[in-house]
Amino acid sequence: MKLYYAPGACSLAPHIVAREADLPVTLVKVDLSKHLTETGEDFRAINPKGYVPAIVLQDGSLLTEAAALLQYLGDQQPSAGLAPANGTMERYHLIEWLTFVSTELHKGFGPLWNPATPDQVKAATKERLATRFAYLDEVLAKQPFLTGETFTIADAYLFTVVNWTNFHAVDISSFKHLSDFMARVAARPKVREALAAEGLLKQAA
Ligand SMILES: N[C@@H](CCC(=O)N[C@@H](CS)C(=O)NCC(=O)O)C(=O)O
């Protein structure tokens, strides 16, 4: 299968999961400003939504939306323990976290990426994100990962999105447990591999 990605974007999360699960994935880099893949293909012809992440499966079908891709990849290798079985309460809690990361954090960062966003809006965005970081800090004070003792697809997503604080000069050092989580995940060999492959080792937590 092919994973369409842009360095450091939310596509880093499925990239990490693909490596953690040892799945055979071909990475295809996308220039989001030009809507072109690294081989010069029109990305919008591949994914009409025009954004990453996107996966094209062996049968040529397209799968988009980070939370869906993460679950698909996690479910390909149940023995990797990256996603509890479908239908279990653990799985619903995993989906709860994926939704939190997607709607409260991933989209919460949105205004910071837009150069046209006024400074006042950027400041309010950072304040709102800080309330979410405070909540995460409380959770991660009690357990090393979002759902408990083991690393899951939700942690790959959280790591990817919180890593954007490095791109927007957002200091999370006062959130000690969240900062420790970032360091813990960044030290995972497969995460380091993914960061290196995307040319991100310097910016990572
Ligand atoms: N709803 C999508 C949003 C994906 C998204 O925000 N992708 C960003 C990178 S993190 C992107 O490709 N932006 C370029 C664009 O929207 O044109 C998801 O959850 O996967």
The ligand as a Gaussian input file, in Angstrom:
#p B3LYP/6-31G(d) Opt

LIG

0 1
 N       -9.783000      15.678000       8.301000
 C       -8.444000      15.313000       7.904000
 C       -7.561000      16.542000       8.010000
 C       -6.168000      16.274000       7.479000
 C       -5.304000      17.521000       7.533000
 O       -5.559000      18.460000       8.313000
 N       -4.231000      17.486000       6.726000
 C       -3.351000      18.623000       6.600000
 C       -1.947000      18.291000       7.080000
 S       -1.931000      17.904000       8.847000
 C       -3.239000      18.963000       5.117000
 O       -2.935000      18.126000       4.310000
 N       -3.512000      20.241000       4.790000
 C       -3.440000      20.716000       3.442000
 C       -4.775000      21.086000       2.878000
 O       -5.797000      20.994000       3.598000
 O       -4.791000      21.485000       1.725000
 C       -7.909000      14.169000       8.766000
 O       -8.322000      14.053000       9.920000
 O       -7.089000      13.367000       8.261000

